[in-house]
Amino acid sequence: MERHSKGRLWPLLLVVLFSAILGGVISNILRHLIPGGIIHDLFVQGVKVGMAPPFTLDLGIFHITFGFTLDLSLVAILCVVIGLLVYRKAV
């Protein structure tokens, strides 16, 4: 049973990743189409979560930079929820 559930993890992660990317693309498109106002702020504006500035490790011969930023908008979250519902229905 554990092996079977482990096999479903990668498709689930791919669904979440692609639906979040799709939500970000839709959010960027709507940012230009919807005029400013409460609807624009509700659906398009997001919250940026992450490391700012990124952490840089300088070891002399090479540099490593660690960092990430998530831009969460309502459209991206809705796309992830819809993607999860579709995935659940398909599996």
C-alpha positions in Angstrom: 0.0 0.0 0.0 2.8 2.4 0.8 4.5 1.8 -2.5 1.2 2.5 -4.3 0.7 5.9 -2.5 4.4 6.8 -3.2 3.8 6.3 -6.9 1.0 8.9 -6.8 3.2 11.6 -5.2 5.0 12.7 -8.4 1.8 13.2 -10.5 0.2 15.1 -7.6 3.3 17.4 -7.2 3.3 18.0 -11.0 -0.4 18.9 -10.9 0.2 21.4 -8.1 3.2 22.8 -9.9 1.6 23.2 -13.3 -1.7 24.5 -11.9 0.2 27.1 -9.8 2.2 28.2 -12.9 -1.0 28.4 -14.9 -2.6 30.5 -12.1 0.5 32.8 -12.2 0.2 33.2 -16.0 -3.6 33.9 -15.8 -2.9 36.4 -12.9 -0.4 38.3 -15.1 -2.8 38.4 -18.0 -5.6 39.7 -15.8 -3.2 42.3 -14.3 -3.2 44.0 -17.7 -6.9 43.4 -18.6 -8.7 44.4 -15.4 -8.6 48.1 -14.5 -7.6 49.1 -11.0 -10.1 48.7 -8.3 -11.3 46.2 -5.8 -11.7 43.3 -8.3 -8.1 43.9 -9.5 -6.8 44.0 -6.0 -8.7 40.9 -4.9 -7.8 38.6 -7.8 -4.5 39.9 -9.2 -2.5 41.4 -6.3 -0.7 38.7 -4.4 1.4 38.2 -1.3 5.2 37.7 -1.9 6.6 35.1 0.5 10.3 34.2 0.5 13.8 35.2 1.1 14.6 38.8 0.2 17.5 39.3 -0.2 18.7 35.8 -1.0 21.4 34.2 1.2 24.8 34.1 -0.5 27.7 31.9 0.6 31.1 32.9 -0.6 33.7 30.2 -0.3 36.5 31.9 -2.2 36.5 29.7 -5.3 32.8 29.6 -5.9 29.7 31.4 -4.7 26.4 29.7 -3.8 23.1 31.7 -3.6 20.1 30.3 -1.9 16.7 32.0 -2.2 13.1 31.6 -3.3 10.1 33.8 -3.7 6.4 32.8 -4.0 3.9 35.2 -5.4 0.6 34.0 -4.1 -2.5 35.5 -5.7 -6.1 34.4 -5.4 -6.1 33.2 -9.0 -3.1 31.0 -8.5 -4.6 29.5 -5.3 -7.9 28.9 -7.2 -6.1 27.2 -10.0 -4.2 24.9 -7.6 -7.5 24.0 -5.9 -9.2 23.2 -9.2 -6.1 21.2 -10.3 -6.3 19.2 -7.1 -10.0 18.6 -7.6 -9.5 17.4 -11.1 -6.6 15.2 -10.0 -8.7 13.7 -7.2 -11.6 13.0 -9.7 -9.2 11.4 -12.2 -7.5 9.1 -9.7 
